[in-house]
Amino acid sequence: MSFAEPRFRMQERDVAEGATVVEVEGEIHVSTAPEFSGMLSAAVDGGRTSLVLDLTSVSFIDSTGLSVLLSTSRRVTRAGGRMALVCSNPTVLRLFEITRLDTTFDIHPELDSALSTVQAGGSTAGAP
């Protein structure tokens, strides 16, 4: 029995006023988390600490993916930056609620409001 490769894609783009948007598509789990973590680490190491993760097209996140998000949030906060998530998928939002990470992450339904938060240096919710 063979399994199909997980659907996963990321694209990073810099936007006005120094914010970086990382658009993520597909599934974030044990198989895709190393690539996800590597890209986010490179962004933070490169000084991109006004970070918006657009998870609008993410269909699934497991505990490994949540760990990557938490780790990135901590690194951004330590660097004096801000991170916000964009998420409108009810299944993914429910995961954040069940794990109570909806109080840890600054989650927005739309990209514009997330960008406004990181560009203004707004709250990162319960920043760890």
For each residue, the residues with C-beta under 8 A, 3 or more apart:
1:
2:
3:
4:
5:
6: 26 27 29 31 32
7: 25 26 27 59
8: 24 25 26 27 28 31 32 35 36
9: 24 25 26
10: 22 23 24 25 35 36 39
11: 22 23
12: 20 21 22 23 39 43
13: 20 21 23
14: 18 19 20 21 48
15: 19 20 21 115
16: 19 119
17: 50 119
18: 14 48 50 119
19: 14 15 16 50 51 52 115 118 119
20: 12 13 14 15 43 48 50 51 52
21: 12 13 14 15 52 53 54 111 115
22: 10 11 12 39 40 43 51 52 53 54
23: 10 11 12 13 54 56 57
24: 8 9 10 28 36 53 54 55 57 58
25: 7 8 9 10 57 58
26: 6 7 8 9 32 57 58 59
27: 6 7 8 32 58 59 60 61
28: 8 24 32 33 36 58 60 61 62 64 65 68
29: 6 32 33 60 61 62 64 65
30: 33 62 64
31: 6 8
32: 6 8 26 27 28 29 35 36 65
33: 28 29 30 36 37 64 65 67 68
34: 37 38
35: 8 10 32 38 39
36: 8 10 24 28 32 33 39 40 65 68
37: 33 34 40 41 68 71 72
38: 34 35 41 42
39: 10 12 22 35 36 42 43
40: 22 36 37 43 44 51 53 68 72
41: 37 38 44 45 72 75
42: 38 39 45 46
43: 12 20 22 39 40 46 48 51
44: 40 41 47 48 49 51 72 75 76 79 81
45: 41 42
46: 42 43
47: 44 79
48: 14 18 20 43 44 51
49: 44 76 79 80 81 82 83
50: 17 18 19 20 81 82 118 119
51: 19 20 22 40 43 44 48 72 76 81 82 83 84 118
52: 19 20 21 22 83 84 85 86 111 114 115 118
53: 21 22 24 40 69 72 83 84 85 86
54: 21 22 23 24 57 86 111 114
55: 24 58 61 85 86 87 89 92
56: 23 86 87 88 89 111
57: 23 24 25 26 54
58: 24 25 26 27 28 55 61 87 89 92
59: 7 26 27 89 91 92
60: 27 28 29 91 92
61: 27 28 29 55 58 65 66 69 92 95
62: 28 29 30 65 66
63: 66 67
64: 28 29 30 33 67 68
65: 28 29 32 33 36 61 62 68 69
66: 61 62 63 69 70 95 99 101
67: 33 63 64 70 71
68: 28 33 36 37 40 64 65 71 72
69: 53 61 65 66 72 73 85 101 105
70: 66 67 73 74 101 104 128
71: 37 67 68 74 75
72: 37 40 41 44 51 53 68 69 75 76 83
73: 69 70 76 77 83 104 105 124 127 128
74: 70 71 77 78 128
75: 41 44 71 72 78 79
76: 44 49 51 72 73 79 81 82 83 124
77: 73 74 80 81 83 124 127 128
78: 74 75
79: 44 47 49 75 76
80: 49 77
81: 44 49 50 51 76 77 118
82: 49 50 51 76 106 117 118 121 122 124
83: 49 51 52 53 72 73 76 77 105 106 118 124
84: 51 52 53 105 106 107 108 114 115 117 118 122 124
85: 52 53 55 69 105 106 107 108 114
86: 52 53 54 55 56 107 108 109 110 111 114
87: 55 56 58 92 93 96 107 108 109
88: 56 93 109 110
89: 55 56 58 59 92 93
90: 93 94
91: 59 60 94 95
92: 55 58 59 60 61 87 89 95 96
93: 87 88 89 90 96 97 102 107
94: 90 91 97 98
95: 61 66 91 92 98 99 101
96: 87 92 93 99 101 102 105 107
97: 93 94 100 102
98: 94 95
99: 66 95 96
100: 97 103 104
101: 66 69 70 95 96 104 105
102: 93 96 97 105 107 125
103: 100 125 126
104: 70 73 100 101 125 126 127 128
105: 69 73 83 84 85 96 101 102 124 125
106: 82 83 84 85 114 117 122 123 124 125
107: 84 85 86 87 93 96 102 125
108: 84 85 86 87 111 113 114 117
109: 86 87 88 113
110: 86 88 113 114
111: 21 52 54 56 86 108 114 115
112: 115 116
113: 108 109 110 116 117
114: 52 54 84 85 86 106 108 110 111 117 118
115: 15 19 21 52 84 111 112 118 119
116: 112 113 119 120 122
117: 82 84 106 108 113 114 120 122 123
118: 19 50 51 52 81 82 83 84 114 115 121 122
119: 16 17 18 19 50 115 116
120: 116 117
121: 82 118
122: 82 84 106 116 117 118
123: 106 117 127
124: 73 76 77 82 83 84 105 106 127
125: 102 103 104 105 106 107
126: 103 104
127: 73 77 104 123 124
128: 70 73 74 77 104
